[in-house]
């Protein structure tokens, strides 16, 4: 074997099952390097594009959109405010009756209402629903109204259940639908009274407004706090 042939063979090495010499190796390394450069460049370009464009918005627009996205709250905010209010009343008075419940409902509604209004004071701020459509103050107040109706239904159902139980135990006479309707009206009136207070004074404070209680509601209040 000639020295030249031996030299070429000694420089050969395996690459994917094939023997290649040093010249081919240099060429392959150059190709690899070029490939990595292009790969990195593509990644950088994509990342830059991803930062600057996301669903048609720049990165700051996306953050702002997320910050101003409104999710329908359901009944939780209103119900939680009512619950906390009644807890405070119980701590102060030792107990609460159905008139206190009506006050708590009206107060909680007005408080949630005022928070919605404050959010929309700055006309420059835009809010959006999850589907990307604009969310308005009118829409959020409509959601609050729905939650309040749910609370009315919840409370009147509770009164019916409580009255039915006490009637079964012989503690009260027959249940009158008029008593249930009176309680329902009390909660509706409380909402109007507290909204009036907010619109006239610009603040929402818990009052001890007097709402008429039928003999049934008075008896249920006594039994509730025994």
LINQUI-V810511 format. One line per field, one symbol per residue. phi: phi as a letter, one per 40 degrees, with the letter a starting at -180 (. if undefined). burial: b if it has 16 or more other ideal C-beta (glycine too) atoms within 10 Angstrom, else e. Layout:
phi = ???
burial = ???
This chain:
phi = .cccccccccccacafgbcbccccccccccccdcccccccccccccccccccbafgbccccccccccbcbbdcgcddcccccccccccccccbgaabccccccccccccccccccccccbcccccbbbcccgccbbcdcccccccccccccccccccccccccccccccgcbcccbccccccccccccccdcccccccccbgbbbcbbccbdbcccccccccccbc
burial = eeeeeeeeeeeeeeeeeeebeeeeeeeeeeeeeeeeeeeeeeeeeeeeeeeeeeeeeeeeeeeebeeeebeeeebebbbebbeebbeebeeeeeebbbbbbbbbbbbbbbbbbbeeeeebeeeeeebeeeeeeebeeebbeebbeebbeebbeebeeebeebbeebeeeeebeebeeebbebbbebbbebbebbbebbeeeeebebeebebebbebbebbbeebee
